[in-house]
Amino acid sequence: MVVAGLSTVVEWYDFTLYLYFSTVLARVFFGTGPQSMTETLGGFAIAYLMRPVGALVFGNFGDRLGRRLTMLSSMALMTVAMLATAMLPTYAQIGPLAGVLLVALRCLMSFSVGGEYTGVVAYLMEGAKDSRRGLITSCASAASEIGALLAAGAAALSVWAMPEDALVSWGWRLPFLFGAALAGLVLITRATLEETPEFLRQRDAGTVPKKPIRQTLTRHRSAIARGFAISALGSITYYVGITYVPAFLDATGTMPETRALLISILAAMTVILVTPLIGLASDRFGRRPILLVLALGGIFLPTGIFAIMAGGGPATWAGAIILAALGGAVSAVGAVTTAEQFPGEGRLSGLALGATTATAIFGGLTPLVAHLLVTNSGWAAAPGAMIACVALCVIIVFWRMPETAPARARR
């Protein structure tokens, strides 16, 4: 379980490095024109659409052949994508083709991440005691944020330590090379993983589904919808409320690049601290009450916080911490709750159809939409309003959702 959780560090390091490093990648791969940042975020959105495709492919594989083989395969593909990204030619060398190649490799990375995260969540939940499912599964979110913390730190260090010419010509490669080395190391250690007790039970009982996607679509459509709603809130609070913040501060002229990346480091540390506490709370009080409280927070807090952050000063730092706590909390309880919507048979396919599809829409597209709204309208609170709209829609689903925490569901 420790190896499974640590692998998420590597996964999220490279995945969030693209966003934290977006201001640099815009110059390296899309030139210095006024549309370079929009093209960079657009590439992220396009690549993110491959995530549900990867989740379906690896999910089908994992439901039929086991969680362990799925996690080994996705990490191998991720290692290749990271290393290839570090070797790419730049815009100065080959022109617009550089951006095309970058987006193509991001699509490959997103495809592998689609299978990676759902596999880790299922692996952790299926290996945990019923009374600690929330805490253990939240480790996937905490580990991913450790990866995001490393990404923010690597991006900030690269921007701070290197002259502009060196950073654009070769220095940007170093954080990606570091990620490729980490991924290779995790791939080697992951070979020691054991299969989960849940999949072994299915195999012994002869209940392993032959067509898990069809079975899930036929029998668990309501569960897919609930997983979609949970992941929609988790994705937009994370990708708009946390990872988009450096680009937001740069776009509004609130902070220079280096200081904005330091806020990202603080936000990542906040999520790491909040995640296990919310995981424990969901074991104690149930998933549904925690999600309802967080949805209310999403309705009332982010719009005002983004407006205040644009003014600069200490309020910017305080706002980033509050947004990070909200996003981290939703991700922590959302990880176990989405997995609990489905039985063991077809669980990975169910997560792919519901949770990962929502992440592709509300995670991949929303940073671009938020950036366009801020830059074109001048309304600094627009990203917060986006979060509020999604929270308002999903709170109805949370209100009607059955409790899935084992200790609370038995009462």
Contacts in CASP RR format, 6 or more apart in sequence:
PFRMAT RR
TARGET T0000
AUTHOR 0000-0000-0000
METHOD contacts of the structure
MODEL  1
MVVAGLSTVVEWYDFTLYLYFSTVLARVFFGTGPQSMTETLGGFAIAYLM
RPVGALVFGNFGDRLGRRLTMLSSMALMTVAMLATAMLPTYAQIGPLAGV
LLVALRCLMSFSVGGEYTGVVAYLMEGAKDSRRGLITSCASAASEIGALL
AAGAAALSVWAMPEDALVSWGWRLPFLFGAALAGLVLITRATLEETPEFL
RQRDAGTVPKKPIRQTLTRHRSAIARGFAISALGSITYYVGITYVPAFLD
ATGTMPETRALLISILAAMTVILVTPLIGLASDRFGRRPILLVLALGGIF
LPTGIFAIMAGGGPATWAGAIILAALGGAVSAVGAVTTAEQFPGEGRLSG
LALGATTATAIFGGLTPLVAHLLVTNSGWAAAPGAMIACVALCVIIVFWR
MPETAPARARR
1 123 0 8 1.000
1 124 0 8 1.000
1 127 0 8 1.000
1 128 0 8 1.000
1 136 0 8 1.000
1 139 0 8 1.000
3 186 0 8 1.000
3 189 0 8 1.000
3 190 0 8 1.000
3 192 0 8 1.000
3 193 0 8 1.000
4 71 0 8 1.000
4 120 0 8 1.000
4 123 0 8 1.000
4 124 0 8 1.000
4 190 0 8 1.000
4 193 0 8 1.000
5 120 0 8 1.000
5 124 0 8 1.000
5 139 0 8 1.000
5 140 0 8 1.000
5 143 0 8 1.000
6 143 0 8 1.000
6 186 0 8 1.000
6 189 0 8 1.000
7 71 0 8 1.000
7 75 0 8 1.000
7 116 0 8 1.000
7 120 0 8 1.000
7 143 0 8 1.000
7 186 0 8 1.000
7 190 0 8 1.000
8 116 0 8 1.000
8 117 0 8 1.000
8 120 0 8 1.000
8 140 0 8 1.000
8 143 0 8 1.000
8 144 0 8 1.000
8 147 0 8 1.000
9 143 0 8 1.000
9 144 0 8 1.000
9 146 0 8 1.000
9 147 0 8 1.000
9 150 0 8 1.000
9 182 0 8 1.000
9 186 0 8 1.000
10 75 0 8 1.000
10 78 0 8 1.000
10 147 0 8 1.000
10 179 0 8 1.000
10 182 0 8 1.000
10 183 0 8 1.000
10 186 0 8 1.000
11 75 0 8 1.000
11 78 0 8 1.000
11 113 0 8 1.000
11 116 0 8 1.000
11 117 0 8 1.000
11 120 0 8 1.000
11 144 0 8 1.000
11 147 0 8 1.000
12 143 0 8 1.000
12 144 0 8 1.000
12 145 0 8 1.000
12 146 0 8 1.000
12 147 0 8 1.000
12 148 0 8 1.000
12 151 0 8 1.000
13 147 0 8 1.000
13 148 0 8 1.000
13 150 0 8 1.000
13 151 0 8 1.000
13 154 0 8 1.000
13 179 0 8 1.000
13 182 0 8 1.000
14 78 0 8 1.000
14 81 0 8 1.000
14 82 0 8 1.000
14 85 0 8 1.000
14 109 0 8 1.000
14 151 0 8 1.000
14 176 0 8 1.000
14 179 0 8 1.000
14 183 0 8 1.000
15 109 0 8 1.000
15 110 0 8 1.000
15 113 0 8 1.000
16 147 0 8 1.000
16 148 0 8 1.000
16 151 0 8 1.000
16 152 0 8 1.000
16 243 0 8 1.000
17 151 0 8 1.000
17 154 0 8 1.000
17 155 0 8 1.000
17 175 0 8 1.000
17 176 0 8 1.000
17 179 0 8 1.000
18 25 0 8 1.000
18 44 0 8 1.000
18 106 0 8 1.000
19 44 0 8 1.000
19 239 0 8 1.000
19 243 0 8 1.000
19 244 0 8 1.000
19 246 0 8 1.000
19 247 0 8 1.000
19 367 0 8 1.000
20 148 0 8 1.000
20 151 0 8 1.000
20 152 0 8 1.000
20 153 0 8 1.000
20 155 0 8 1.000
20 243 0 8 1.000
20 246 0 8 1.000
20 261 0 8 1.000
20 264 0 8 1.000
21 151 0 8 1.000
21 155 0 8 1.000
21 158 0 8 1.000
21 172 0 8 1.000
21 175 0 8 1.000
22 37 0 8 1.000
22 40 0 8 1.000
22 41 0 8 1.000
22 44 0 8 1.000
22 246 0 8 1.000
22 247 0 8 1.000
23 37 0 8 1.000
23 246 0 8 1.000
23 247 0 8 1.000
23 250 0 8 1.000
23 257 0 8 1.000
24 155 0 8 1.000
24 158 0 8 1.000
24 159 0 8 1.000
24 167 0 8 1.000
24 168 0 8 1.000
24 172 0 8 1.000
25 40 0 8 1.000
25 102 0 8 1.000
25 172 0 8 1.000
26 36 0 8 1.000
26 37 0 8 1.000
26 39 0 8 1.000
26 40 0 8 1.000
27 36 0 8 1.000
27 91 0 8 1.000
27 168 0 8 1.000
28 90 0 8 1.000
28 91 0 8 1.000
28 98 0 8 1.000
28 168 0 8 1.000
28 172 0 8 1.000
29 40 0 8 1.000
29 88 0 8 1.000
29 90 0 8 1.000
29 91 0 8 1.000
29 98 0 8 1.000
29 99 0 8 1.000
29 102 0 8 1.000
30 36 0 8 1.000
30 39 0 8 1.000
30 40 0 8 1.000
30 91 0 8 1.000
30 96 0 8 1.000
30 98 0 8 1.000
30 99 0 8 1.000
31 91 0 8 1.000
37 247 0 8 1.000
37 251 0 8 1.000
37 371 0 8 1.000
38 368 0 8 1.000
38 371 0 8 1.000
38 372 0 8 1.000
38 375 0 8 1.000
39 99 0 8 1.000
41 247 0 8 1.000
41 367 0 8 1.000
41 368 0 8 1.000
41 371 0 8 1.000
42 368 0 8 1.000
43 102 0 8 1.000
43 103 0 8 1.000
43 106 0 8 1.000
44 106 0 8 1.000
44 364 0 8 1.000
44 367 0 8 1.000
44 368 0 8 1.000
45 364 0 8 1.000
45 365 0 8 1.000
45 367 0 8 1.000
45 368 0 8 1.000
46 103 0 8 1.000
46 106 0 8 1.000
46 107 0 8 1.000
47 103 0 8 1.000
47 106 0 8 1.000
47 107 0 8 1.000
47 109 0 8 1.000
47 110 0 8 1.000
48 110 0 8 1.000
48 359 0 8 1.000
48 360 0 8 1.000
48 363 0 8 1.000
48 364 0 8 1.000
48 365 0 8 1.000
49 110 0 8 1.000
49 360 0 8 1.000
49 364 0 8 1.000
50 107 0 8 1.000
50 108 0 8 1.000
50 110 0 8 1.000
50 111 0 8 1.000
51 110 0 8 1.000
51 111 0 8 1.000
51 113 0 8 1.000
51 114 0 8 1.000
51 356 0 8 1.000
51 359 0 8 1.000
51 360 0 8 1.000
52 114 0 8 1.000
52 352 0 8 1.000
52 353 0 8 1.000
52 356 0 8 1.000
52 357 0 8 1.000
52 359 0 8 1.000
52 360 0 8 1.000
53 111 0 8 1.000
54 110 0 8 1.000
54 111 0 8 1.000
54 112 0 8 1.000
54 114 0 8 1.000
54 115 0 8 1.000
54 352 0 8 1.000
54 356 0 8 1.000
55 114 0 8 1.000
55 115 0 8 1.000
55 117 0 8 1.000
55 118 0 8 1.000
55 348 0 8 1.000
55 351 0 8 1.000
55 352 0 8 1.000
55 356 0 8 1.000
55 357 0 8 1.000
56 213 0 8 1.000
56 349 0 8 1.000
56 352 0 8 1.000
56 353 0 8 1.000
56 356 0 8 1.000
57 111 0 8 1.000
57 115 0 8 1.000
58 70 0 8 1.000
58 73 0 8 1.000
58 74 0 8 1.000
58 114 0 8 1.000
58 115 0 8 1.000
58 116 0 8 1.000
58 118 0 8 1.000
58 119 0 8 1.000
58 348 0 8 1.000
58 352 0 8 1.000
59 70 0 8 1.000
59 115 0 8 1.000
59 118 0 8 1.000
59 119 0 8 1.000
59 212 0 8 1.000
59 348 0 8 1.000
59 349 0 8 1.000
59 351 0 8 1.000
59 352 0 8 1.000
60 212 0 8 1.000
60 213 0 8 1.000
60 348 0 8 1.000
60 349 0 8 1.000
61 69 0 8 1.000
61 70 0 8 1.000
61 73 0 8 1.000
62 69 0 8 1.000
62 70 0 8 1.000
62 119 0 8 1.000
62 348 0 8 1.000
63 208 0 8 1.000
63 209 0 8 1.000
63 212 0 8 1.000
63 345 0 8 1.000
63 346 0 8 1.000
63 347 0 8 1.000
63 348 0 8 1.000
63 349 0 8 1.000
64 208 0 8 1.000
64 209 0 8 1.000
64 210 0 8 1.000
64 212 0 8 1.000
66 195 0 8 1.000
66 196 0 8 1.000
66 199 0 8 1.000
67 119 0 8 1.000
67 122 0 8 1.000
67 123 0 8 1.000
67 126 0 8 1.000
67 195 0 8 1.000
67 196 0 8 1.000
67 199 0 8 1.000
67 348 0 8 1.000
68 193 0 8 1.000
68 194 0 8 1.000
68 195 0 8 1.000
68 196 0 8 1.000
70 115 0 8 1.000
70 119 0 8 1.000
70 348 0 8 1.000
71 116 0 8 1.000
71 119 0 8 1.000
71 120 0 8 1.000
71 123 0 8 1.000
71 190 0 8 1.000
71 193 0 8 1.000
72 187 0 8 1.000
72 190 0 8 1.000
72 191 0 8 1.000
72 193 0 8 1.000
74 112 0 8 1.000
74 113 0 8 1.000
74 114 0 8 1.000
74 115 0 8 1.000
74 116 0 8 1.000
74 119 0 8 1.000
75 112 0 8 1.000
75 116 0 8 1.000
75 183 0 8 1.000
75 184 0 8 1.000
75 186 0 8 1.000
75 187 0 8 1.000
75 190 0 8 1.000
76 187 0 8 1.000
77 108 0 8 1.000
77 111 0 8 1.000
77 112 0 8 1.000
78 109 0 8 1.000
78 112 0 8 1.000
78 113 0 8 1.000
78 116 0 8 1.000
78 183 0 8 1.000
79 180 0 8 1.000
79 183 0 8 1.000
79 184 0 8 1.000
79 187 0 8 1.000
80 108 0 8 1.000
81 105 0 8 1.000
81 108 0 8 1.000
81 109 0 8 1.000
81 112 0 8 1.000
82 109 0 8 1.000
82 176 0 8 1.000
82 179 0 8 1.000
82 180 0 8 1.000
82 183 0 8 1.000
83 176 0 8 1.000
83 177 0 8 1.000
83 180 0 8 1.000
84 105 0 8 1.000
84 108 0 8 1.000
85 102 0 8 1.000
85 105 0 8 1.000
85 106 0 8 1.000
85 109 0 8 1.000
85 176 0 8 1.000
86 173 0 8 1.000
86 176 0 8 1.000
86 177 0 8 1.000
86 180 0 8 1.000
87 173 0 8 1.000
88 98 0 8 1.000
88 101 0 8 1.000
88 102 0 8 1.000
88 105 0 8 1.000
89 97 0 8 1.000
89 98 0 8 1.000
89 101 0 8 1.000
90 98 0 8 1.000
90 168 0 8 1.000
90 169 0 8 1.000
91 98 0 8 1.000
91 99 0 8 1.000
92 168 0 8 1.000
92 169 0 8 1.000
114 352 0 8 1.000
114 356 0 8 1.000
115 348 0 8 1.000
115 352 0 8 1.000
115 356 0 8 1.000
117 140 0 8 1.000
117 144 0 8 1.000
117 356 0 8 1.000
118 348 0 8 1.000
118 351 0 8 1.000
118 352 0 8 1.000
118 355 0 8 1.000
118 356 0 8 1.000
119 348 0 8 1.000
119 351 0 8 1.000
120 140 0 8 1.000
121 137 0 8 1.000
121 140 0 8 1.000
121 335 0 8 1.000
121 336 0 8 1.000
121 338 0 8 1.000
121 339 0 8 1.000
121 351 0 8 1.000
122 196 0 8 1.000
122 339 0 8 1.000
122 347 0 8 1.000
122 348 0 8 1.000
122 351 0 8 1.000
123 193 0 8 1.000
123 196 0 8 1.000
124 136 0 8 1.000
124 137 0 8 1.000
124 139 0 8 1.000
124 140 0 8 1.000
125 133 0 8 1.000
125 134 0 8 1.000
125 136 0 8 1.000
125 137 0 8 1.000
125 336 0 8 1.000
125 339 0 8 1.000
125 340 0 8 1.000
126 196 0 8 1.000
126 197 0 8 1.000
126 198 0 8 1.000
126 199 0 8 1.000
126 344 0 8 1.000
126 347 0 8 1.000
127 136 0 8 1.000
127 196 0 8 1.000
127 197 0 8 1.000
127 198 0 8 1.000
128 134 0 8 1.000
128 135 0 8 1.000
128 136 0 8 1.000
128 137 0 8 1.000
129 136 0 8 1.000
130 406 0 8 1.000
130 407 0 8 1.000
131 283 0 8 1.000
131 406 0 8 1.000
131 407 0 8 1.000
132 283 0 8 1.000
133 283 0 8 1.000
133 336 0 8 1.000
133 340 0 8 1.000
133 405 0 8 1.000
133 406 0 8 1.000
134 279 0 8 1.000
134 280 0 8 1.000
134 282 0 8 1.000
134 283 0 8 1.000
134 332 0 8 1.000
134 333 0 8 1.000
134 335 0 8 1.000
134 336 0 8 1.000
134 405 0 8 1.000
135 276 0 8 1.000
135 279 0 8 1.000
135 280 0 8 1.000
135 283 0 8 1.000
137 279 0 8 1.000
137 335 0 8 1.000
137 336 0 8 1.000
137 339 0 8 1.000
138 275 0 8 1.000
138 276 0 8 1.000
138 278 0 8 1.000
138 279 0 8 1.000
138 282 0 8 1.000
138 332 0 8 1.000
138 333 0 8 1.000
138 335 0 8 1.000
138 336 0 8 1.000
139 275 0 8 1.000
139 276 0 8 1.000
140 335 0 8 1.000
141 271 0 8 1.000
141 275 0 8 1.000
141 328 0 8 1.000
141 331 0 8 1.000
141 332 0 8 1.000
141 335 0 8 1.000
142 271 0 8 1.000
142 272 0 8 1.000
142 275 0 8 1.000
142 276 0 8 1.000
142 332 0 8 1.000
144 331 0 8 1.000
145 268 0 8 1.000
145 271 0 8 1.000
145 272 0 8 1.000
145 275 0 8 1.000
145 328 0 8 1.000
146 268 0 8 1.000
146 272 0 8 1.000
147 268 0 8 1.000
148 242 0 8 1.000
148 243 0 8 1.000
148 264 0 8 1.000
148 268 0 8 1.000
148 271 0 8 1.000
149 265 0 8 1.000
149 268 0 8 1.000
149 269 0 8 1.000
149 272 0 8 1.000
151 175 0 8 1.000
152 261 0 8 1.000
152 264 0 8 1.000
152 265 0 8 1.000
152 267 0 8 1.000
152 268 0 8 1.000
153 261 0 8 1.000
153 264 0 8 1.000
153 265 0 8 1.000
154 174 0 8 1.000
154 175 0 8 1.000
154 178 0 8 1.000
155 175 0 8 1.000
155 261 0 8 1.000
155 264 0 8 1.000
156 258 0 8 1.000
156 261 0 8 1.000
156 262 0 8 1.000
156 264 0 8 1.000
156 265 0 8 1.000
158 167 0 8 1.000
158 171 0 8 1.000
158 172 0 8 1.000
158 174 0 8 1.000
158 175 0 8 1.000
159 167 0 8 1.000
159 257 0 8 1.000
159 258 0 8 1.000
159 261 0 8 1.000
160 258 0 8 1.000
162 171 0 8 1.000
198 344 0 8 1.000
198 347 0 8 1.000
199 208 0 8 1.000
199 344 0 8 1.000
202 208 0 8 1.000
202 344 0 8 1.000
202 345 0 8 1.000
207 345 0 8 1.000
208 345 0 8 1.000
209 215 0 8 1.000
209 345 0 8 1.000
209 346 0 8 1.000
212 345 0 8 1.000
212 346 0 8 1.000
212 348 0 8 1.000
212 349 0 8 1.000
213 349 0 8 1.000
213 352 0 8 1.000
213 353 0 8 1.000
215 345 0 8 1.000
215 346 0 8 1.000
215 349 0 8 1.000
216 224 0 8 1.000
216 342 0 8 1.000
216 346 0 8 1.000
216 349 0 8 1.000
216 350 0 8 1.000
216 353 0 8 1.000
217 224 0 8 1.000
217 353 0 8 1.000
220 341 0 8 1.000
220 342 0 8 1.000
220 343 0 8 1.000
220 350 0 8 1.000
223 341 0 8 1.000
223 342 0 8 1.000
223 350 0 8 1.000
224 341 0 8 1.000
224 350 0 8 1.000
224 353 0 8 1.000
224 354 0 8 1.000
225 354 0 8 1.000
225 397 0 8 1.000
226 338 0 8 1.000
226 341 0 8 1.000
226 397 0 8 1.000
226 401 0 8 1.000
227 337 0 8 1.000
227 338 0 8 1.000
227 341 0 8 1.000
227 351 0 8 1.000
227 354 0 8 1.000
227 355 0 8 1.000
227 358 0 8 1.000
228 354 0 8 1.000
228 355 0 8 1.000
228 357 0 8 1.000
228 358 0 8 1.000
229 358 0 8 1.000
229 393 0 8 1.000
229 394 0 8 1.000
229 397 0 8 1.000
229 398 0 8 1.000
230 291 0 8 1.000
230 334 0 8 1.000
230 337 0 8 1.000
230 338 0 8 1.000
230 355 0 8 1.000
230 358 0 8 1.000
230 394 0 8 1.000
230 397 0 8 1.000
230 398 0 8 1.000
231 334 0 8 1.000
231 338 0 8 1.000
231 354 0 8 1.000
231 355 0 8 1.000
231 356 0 8 1.000
231 357 0 8 1.000
231 358 0 8 1.000
231 359 0 8 1.000
231 362 0 8 1.000
232 358 0 8 1.000
232 361 0 8 1.000
232 362 0 8 1.000
232 390 0 8 1.000
232 393 0 8 1.000
232 394 0 8 1.000
233 291 0 8 1.000
233 294 0 8 1.000
233 295 0 8 1.000
233 298 0 8 1.000
233 330 0 8 1.000
233 362 0 8 1.000
233 390 0 8 1.000
233 391 0 8 1.000
233 394 0 8 1.000
234 327 0 8 1.000
234 330 0 8 1.000
234 331 0 8 1.000
234 334 0 8 1.000
234 362 0 8 1.000
235 358 0 8 1.000
235 359 0 8 1.000
235 361 0 8 1.000
235 362 0 8 1.000
235 363 0 8 1.000
235 364 0 8 1.000
235 366 0 8 1.000
236 362 0 8 1.000
236 363 0 8 1.000
236 366 0 8 1.000
236 386 0 8 1.000
236 387 0 8 1.000
236 390 0 8 1.000
237 298 0 8 1.000
237 302 0 8 1.000
237 323 0 8 1.000
237 326 0 8 1.000
237 327 0 8 1.000
237 328 0 8 1.000
237 330 0 8 1.000
237 331 0 8 1.000
237 387 0 8 1.000
238 327 0 8 1.000
238 328 0 8 1.000
238 330 0 8 1.000
238 331 0 8 1.000
238 363 0 8 1.000
239 362 0 8 1.000
239 363 0 8 1.000
239 364 0 8 1.000
239 366 0 8 1.000
239 367 0 8 1.000
240 363 0 8 1.000
240 366 0 8 1.000
240 367 0 8 1.000
240 370 0 8 1.000
240 383 0 8 1.000
240 384 0 8 1.000
240 386 0 8 1.000
240 387 0 8 1.000
241 302 0 8 1.000
241 323 0 8 1.000
241 324 0 8 1.000
241 326 0 8 1.000
241 327 0 8 1.000
241 383 0 8 1.000
241 384 0 8 1.000
241 387 0 8 1.000
242 264 0 8 1.000
242 267 0 8 1.000
242 268 0 8 1.000
242 271 0 8 1.000
242 323 0 8 1.000
242 324 0 8 1.000
242 327 0 8 1.000
242 328 0 8 1.000
243 264 0 8 1.000
243 367 0 8 1.000
244 366 0 8 1.000
244 367 0 8 1.000
244 370 0 8 1.000
244 371 0 8 1.000
244 383 0 8 1.000
245 260 0 8 1.000
245 263 0 8 1.000
245 264 0 8 1.000
245 267 0 8 1.000
245 309 0 8 1.000
245 320 0 8 1.000
245 323 0 8 1.000
246 257 0 8 1.000
246 260 0 8 1.000
246 261 0 8 1.000
246 263 0 8 1.000
246 264 0 8 1.000
247 260 0 8 1.000
247 367 0 8 1.000
247 371 0 8 1.000
248 254 0 8 1.000
248 306 0 8 1.000
248 309 0 8 1.000
248 370 0 8 1.000
248 371 0 8 1.000
248 374 0 8 1.000
248 383 0 8 1.000
249 255 0 8 1.000
249 259 0 8 1.000
249 260 0 8 1.000
249 263 0 8 1.000
249 309 0 8 1.000
249 316 0 8 1.000
250 256 0 8 1.000
250 257 0 8 1.000
250 260 0 8 1.000
251 371 0 8 1.000
251 374 0 8 1.000
251 375 0 8 1.000
252 310 0 8 1.000
252 374 0 8 1.000
252 380 0 8 1.000
254 260 0 8 1.000
254 309 0 8 1.000
254 310 0 8 1.000
254 311 0 8 1.000
254 312 0 8 1.000
254 316 0 8 1.000
255 263 0 8 1.000
255 312 0 8 1.000
255 316 0 8 1.000
263 316 0 8 1.000
263 317 0 8 1.000
263 320 0 8 1.000
266 317 0 8 1.000
266 320 0 8 1.000
266 321 0 8 1.000
266 324 0 8 1.000
267 320 0 8 1.000
267 321 0 8 1.000
267 323 0 8 1.000
267 324 0 8 1.000
268 324 0 8 1.000
270 321 0 8 1.000
270 324 0 8 1.000
270 325 0 8 1.000
270 328 0 8 1.000
271 324 0 8 1.000
271 325 0 8 1.000
271 327 0 8 1.000
271 328 0 8 1.000
271 331 0 8 1.000
274 324 0 8 1.000
274 325 0 8 1.000
274 328 0 8 1.000
274 329 0 8 1.000
274 332 0 8 1.000
275 328 0 8 1.000
275 329 0 8 1.000
275 331 0 8 1.000
275 332 0 8 1.000
276 332 0 8 1.000
278 290 0 8 1.000
278 328 0 8 1.000
278 329 0 8 1.000
278 332 0 8 1.000
278 333 0 8 1.000
279 332 0 8 1.000
279 333 0 8 1.000
279 336 0 8 1.000
281 290 0 8 1.000
281 333 0 8 1.000
282 290 0 8 1.000
282 332 0 8 1.000
282 333 0 8 1.000
282 336 0 8 1.000
282 337 0 8 1.000
282 405 0 8 1.000
283 405 0 8 1.000
283 407 0 8 1.000
285 408 0 8 1.000
286 403 0 8 1.000
286 405 0 8 1.000
286 407 0 8 1.000
286 408 0 8 1.000
287 333 0 8 1.000
287 334 0 8 1.000
287 336 0 8 1.000
287 337 0 8 1.000
287 340 0 8 1.000
287 403 0 8 1.000
287 404 0 8 1.000
287 405 0 8 1.000
287 408 0 8 1.000
288 398 0 8 1.000
288 401 0 8 1.000
288 402 0 8 1.000
288 403 0 8 1.000
290 329 0 8 1.000
290 333 0 8 1.000
291 330 0 8 1.000
291 333 0 8 1.000
291 334 0 8 1.000
291 337 0 8 1.000
291 398 0 8 1.000
291 401 0 8 1.000
292 395 0 8 1.000
292 398 0 8 1.000
292 399 0 8 1.000
294 326 0 8 1.000
294 329 0 8 1.000
294 330 0 8 1.000
294 333 0 8 1.000
295 391 0 8 1.000
295 394 0 8 1.000
295 395 0 8 1.000
295 398 0 8 1.000
296 391 0 8 1.000
296 395 0 8 1.000
297 326 0 8 1.000
297 391 0 8 1.000
298 326 0 8 1.000
298 387 0 8 1.000
298 388 0 8 1.000
298 391 0 8 1.000
299 388 0 8 1.000
299 391 0 8 1.000
299 392 0 8 1.000
299 395 0 8 1.000
300 388 0 8 1.000
301 322 0 8 1.000
301 323 0 8 1.000
301 326 0 8 1.000
302 323 0 8 1.000
302 326 0 8 1.000
302 383 0 8 1.000
302 384 0 8 1.000
302 385 0 8 1.000
302 387 0 8 1.000
302 388 0 8 1.000
303 381 0 8 1.000
303 384 0 8 1.000
303 385 0 8 1.000
303 387 0 8 1.000
303 388 0 8 1.000
304 381 0 8 1.000
304 384 0 8 1.000
305 319 0 8 1.000
305 322 0 8 1.000
305 323 0 8 1.000
305 384 0 8 1.000
306 380 0 8 1.000
306 381 0 8 1.000
306 382 0 8 1.000
306 383 0 8 1.000
306 384 0 8 1.000
307 380 0 8 1.000
307 381 0 8 1.000
308 315 0 8 1.000
308 316 0 8 1.000
308 319 0 8 1.000
309 315 0 8 1.000
309 316 0 8 1.000
309 319 0 8 1.000
309 320 0 8 1.000
309 380 0 8 1.000
310 380 0 8 1.000
310 381 0 8 1.000
311 380 0 8 1.000
337 404 0 8 1.000
338 351 0 8 1.000
338 354 0 8 1.000
338 355 0 8 1.000
339 347 0 8 1.000
339 351 0 8 1.000
340 404 0 8 1.000
340 405 0 8 1.000
341 350 0 8 1.000
341 404 0 8 1.000
342 350 0 8 1.000
342 351 0 8 1.000
362 390 0 8 1.000
366 386 0 8 1.000
369 386 0 8 1.000
370 382 0 8 1.000
370 383 0 8 1.000
370 386 0 8 1.000
373 379 0 8 1.000
373 382 0 8 1.000
373 383 0 8 1.000
373 386 0 8 1.000
374 380 0 8 1.000
374 382 0 8 1.000
374 383 0 8 1.000
402 409 0 8 1.000
403 409 0 8 1.000
END
